[in-house]
Structures are given as structure tokens and as C-alpha cells.
Amino acid sequence: MITIVPCTNSDAAAVADFWNAKRAQPTSCWQSAPVGSPEMVLWLMALPIAQTFIAERSGTMVGIGLAHGPQLVSLGSADAEAHYALLRHWCQLNLDAGRTDGRCEVPADVTDESGWVDAIGPAIMQTPFGIDPETQAVKGVALTADFQTLANRLDEMLGG
């Protein structure tokens, strides 16, 4: 069972540690993220409409979420269940605020996270953007979703 809790200033060091552990995973989209620090986490938490939250399983951190309202900055998760629980929480925060649509931009690389997003299906629209002039490869993918549609799909996937 995943529990989502708000991130507090006292969590900043643990969040930075989790962030950096994700950076070290060769199958994670976090490889390209800057090195995380408690100061960076505190700065992100202080931004207007900042939403920072932690996924826990049996009291152990298994994911972090960083968002600015309808703009999802990043999710770092130990597994698909934690990823989906964090996404579901982000949907609810925005639905409660009266927002209808969300967005995130991610690298186009095939990663654990891109596989988890693909498994959600058409509840998330994926639009490639940016072409590398040398390789002609797509650089990124814009992910957009209607919060209620995505929340309903995640409820199905989480067995709720």
C-alpha cells in the first residue's frame, strides 16, 4: 500500500538522496537530471504553487513528486505502483484546485518511466518535439492529460 505525504523542509535531504539514487540508475530518465541537493529541494518547494510530495510504502520512501500546479516537473519512483500513486495524487491536487489539464516534458529516451507512461495508454497524449540535427532523433516528448480522465485510468490501474 502506497501512502502519499507532503514533503516538508525536514525531508529535503532524504528527497535529494532519493533524487541522486535515481540519477545513478541507467534505466531511469533521471540520468539527465542535475545533481540534487537539500538546497535545491528547498528552493523547489518555495516556488509559487509548488507541490512536493513523497510516496511511502511501510514508512519507506519509494517515490518523490515535484510539480508547479498543472506542470509536472518530475516524478522519481522505485516502481510502477509508486509512479502511478504519485501521478494520481498530482491529479487530485489539481482537480481540487479546479484545474482540468496537466503537462510534463520528458526526454524521448526509453526508460523505466517512459514504459510506465506507455502502460497508461491514451489517457496521456504523447507529442514528440525537438529533432537532433545530427541523428534526426526526437529529443523529447510532451505529455498532456485531462486530470479527471487520467485519475480514472490510474484508479483502474491501482485497483481503486
N, C-alpha and C positions, 0 to 999 in steps of 0.2 A: 504494500500500500504506500503510495506516494503522498506526502503532505507538502503543501506549498506554504512557505512562511516569508514574511517580508524580510528583506536584508536590512540590517542595522549597521551603524558605524562600527560596532564591535565585531561584525562579521567580515570586515574589509580584508583582513589578512588571509582568512580562510578562503574567501572568494578569489583573491589573487593567486593563492596556491592552486586552487582548482583550475582556474584560467590557465596557468602556466603548465599544469599537467596535461590539459587538453592540447596546448601548443606542441607538446612533445609527442603526441600521437600521430604517426604518419598517415592514418586514415581519417583524420579529422580536418574540417575546414578551418579550425583554429590555428593550423600551421602558419598561416599568413598573418595572424593577429600580432599586434605589438606585445612586448613583454608586459604582463600585468603586474601592478604594484598596489599595495593598500591605498596609496595616494591617488592613483588613477581611479580605483573603485569609488573612493570618497568623492572625487570630482564628478564622476558619472552620476552618483546618487544625488548630488547637489544641483544638477541641471533642471531647468523648468520641465514640468510634467514627467520627471524621471520616475521610472518604475523599475525597481530592482527586487528580485525575489529569488528564493532558494528552494530547490526540491530536496526533500529528505525522505529517506527510507530507513525506518527503525532508528531515527536520530542521526543518521549519517548523510552528509551532503552528497547528493547524486546528480545535482544539476544547478545551474545558475541562469537567470534570465535578466537581460538588460534591455530596457525599452524606453522610448520617449513617446508616450501616448500611443498613437497608431503606427509609429515607426519602430519596428522591432530591430534593435541594434544587434543582439546576438543571444543565442541560447547555447549553453555548453552542457551536455548531458552524458551520463555514464552509459545510457542505453535508450532504446526507443521509448519505453514506457515513461521514463523521466522526461524525455523530449516532448512527448505528447501531453503530459501533465502540465509542463511549463507553458506550452502553447495554449492549452485550454485555459489556464489561469490568465494569460495575457488577453485572450479573447474576452473573458469575463470582466476584467478590469476596464476594458474599453467599452463593452456593452453597458456596464454600469455608468460609464461617463457619457453615454449617449452617442458614442461613435459607431459607425457602421462598417468601415473598411480599413484594413491594415496593409502594411507594406514592409518588405525587407529586401535588401540586395545582398547576394551571396556570390562567392566565387563559383565559376562554372565547373570546377573540378568535381570528379566523382569521389564522394566522401561518405562516411557513415551518415552524416546529417542529410546529405542530398538523397540518399536511399530512404531515409525515414520520411522525408518530404514527399518523395515519389510515391511511397506507400499510401499516403493520404488520398491521393487521386485528384479528381477535378475540383475538390473544394479549395485548392490552391492553384491559381493561374500562374504559370511559369513563362516569363518572357525573356529570351536571351538578349543581351546587349553587349556592345563593345567587341571589336574584332582585333586580334593581334595582327599587325601588318605583316609580320614575318611568317607566322604559322597559319594565319587565317582562322585560328581557333577562337571560339567565343570566350570572352573574358569573364562575364558574369551573367547572373540570372536575377531578374526582378521577380519577387514573389508577391502576389497580391491576393487578398481574400476578403470576402464578406464575413464579418465576425460571427454572425449567427450561423451561417452555413458551415463555417469551419468548426465552430463549437459543437454543432450537432454531429459532424463527422468524427470529431475527436471523442465525443461521448460514446459513439458506437465502438470505436477502436479501443477505448479504455474500459468497455463493458459497463458503462454507466447509463 
